[in-house]
Amino acid sequence: FDDKVLREDLHGSAAIGHNRYSTSGSSQNEANIQPFLVTYKSGQLALAHNGNLSNARQLREMLTRRGTIFQSTTDSECILHLIAQSPHEDQIDQIQGALRDVEGAYCLVMLTHDKLIAVRDPNGFRPLAIGKLDKGDGNVAYCVASETCAFDIIGAEYVRDVEPGEIVVIGDNTVATGDFGSYRFSNKRKHTPCVFEYIYFSRPDSMIFGEMTDKVRRKIGKQLAIESLPPRDERGKRVIVISVPDSSNTATLGYVHQAHKLKRKDIRYEIGLIRNHYVGRTFISPGQDSRERKVRSKFNTVRGVLKDRIVTVVDDSIVRGTTLRLLIRLIREAGARQVHIRITSPPVMHPCFYGMDFPTQEELLVSKFMDENGEPDIDAMGAWLGADSLHYLSVDGLRKAVLKANRSASGFCHACFTADYPVPVTLGVRKEEND
């Protein structure tokens, strides 16, 4: 979308957009590109979806038996068909009825000929915020985004979050009076926002689930330091602590700050890895070969910082291990004497069915290194990665740090660490099973 398209070719007063992060349906299938646009009995409806429907297989089978013809292979299309097949005449009633059949994680934005509609699932797995933009001369506009940093970029003011289980309607009346249409489609459940948003996914300059991501990550880093500091250098030299940019930057600052409070003045924070920001997130890339190529082009080492040093690398998580294994190799090639890995999350033990891209047990590194008691063999994992030591933040430590930082929260989804799924899931679902 160049300047000409944005300023001259887009007509109308409202729009929705979507950056595809594929967790259901292949990224290679152009039919899966969102927003989806349909025309049905109530007019035109466009939809974009962030999350994953945990009952998508059952919904698709039910709709297929009804004679529904699917144009894509994603779970999101099920929502459109449920709305279109609703017996209700009122469009909001159609949407409410459809959402009662849907389970799992979903933040939705929908566009009709006269309104913008935002929806958040009853558990509040994913963030969705409302912003207000003063356009001058008394004119205002309203916007909805997954992260509040999007509002900062355009000069909009954060208003509030879309509440779990809420449908928010923004129309001409909203622009005139500032009043949103608000509808509840579900009885209030225990809110279980995804803790991985704080660990990795959200930007540090976004406010997520009522608290700044930066603040929460610093608390997580401090707790990790309490649980595991690196060994000292017997030669009396500084021990270097580096982050894997960018998602672990602020957690690393918290780690080093707490280390100093624990009387480890020999620890120094340094920038040892330089990230190429023109390469996307590597664990999202489809296919192992693609991820490995991206790691080489995404990171480079600062040899003068790492050479002949004990280096501690703070990273946010290990999913498949490919990225970290190659990074450790690069750090050793730069001359590091020892490489110690500290992870600001517990081991990812189980697949996510709510919108993170690790959908199968076999893909997870920890699945390859389980001991006879069914527990992860951390030492064996560290050896495979090429590290001198590996330590994860404990589940209790993560919970303690996050709830200390965000005192308004009552709990979080941590199913990828504990298998405690807050919404029933269908095991064995493959990301591209409908392609």
C-alpha positions, 0 to 999 in steps of 0.5 A: 500500500503505497502513498497513492493507494492510501491517499487517493485510491481508498474511498469511504470513511471506514476500513479494516486491515489484517496482517496474516499470521497463519495458525490455521490454513496455509500462508501459501493459499491466497484464498486465506488472505484476510479480511474476508468479504461476503455478500449475504441477505443483510448486505456486505460484511467484511471480517478479520480475525486474530486467534484460533477457534478450538472447535473449528473442526466440528464447526466445519464438519457441521457447516459442510453437512448443511451444504456450505461451500468453503472458499478458504481453509482457515477457521475464520470463514466458519464465523461468516457462514454462521452469521450468514445462515442465522435465522435472525433479521437483525445483524447484531442478533446474527453475530451474537447467535453465531458467536455462541456456537464458537469456542476458543480465541478470537478478536474480530473486526467486522465492517458493514456499510454503516458500522465497524464492529469489534468482538473479543472472546469471553476468555479475553485470550487476545488483546483488542483496544479502542482508540480515538483520533482527534482530526481537528475542527471538532472531527474525531475518528475511532479505531480498533487495534490489537496493540496500543502502540498502533494508536501512538503511531497515528496520534490516537488516544487509548480509550479502553479495551474491548471487554471479554465477551463484548461486541462493540459497535462504532457507527455515525452516532459514535462519531457524533456523541462518543457513545459505543453500542455495547452488547454482551453475547456470553455469560461472564467467564474467568478471564484467561488472557494469554501470558505469551503476549507478555513474554514474547508477542506484544511490543514493549511499548503496548499496554496489554491486558491493562498493563504495559508490556515493558513493565511486565517483562522487566518483572519477569527478568528480575524473577529469572535472576532470582532463580538462576544467575550465571557462574562467575569468571574465575579469572575475575573478568566481567560476565557478559549478559546479552539479549536476543533482540528485540523481544527479550531486551527489557527482560534482560534489563530486569535480569541485570538490574536484579543481579546487581541487587543480588551483589553480582557486580561482575555482571554487565549488560552488553549488546552482543547481537545485532538484529536486522529489522528487515527480517520477520519473526523466525519461529513464525516462518513456515518450514524449517529450512526457511527459519534457518536461512532467516536466522543467519540473515537476521542476527549478527554478532559483535565479536569485540563484546563476546570474544573470550568472555563468559556470555549469558544469553537471555531469551524469551522462549524456546519453541523448536530450538532452531533459532537458539541453536544457530545463535549459540553457534554464532556466539561461539564462532565470535570467540565466547568461552562459555555460553549460558542460556536463561529463558524468561518462560517455562518450557513450552510443553504443549501445543497452543490452540488459541492463536500461537504458532506451535500447534503440534507436540512433535514440533516442540523441542522439549518433546525430544528430550523427556526423561523416564518420569515424563519430565523435560531433560533440561541438561540434554536440551542444553547439550543439544543446543550447544550451551554450557548451561540452560535454565528456564523460569519456573511456572510459579516464578512466571505467575508471581512476576506477572501478577506482581506487575499487573495487579488488576489481573486475576489469572492468565492462560499458561496451557502451553506450559501446563496443559491447563486449557481453559477452553476445551480443545480438539487434540490432533488438529493440524494447522493445514489439515484443510489445504 
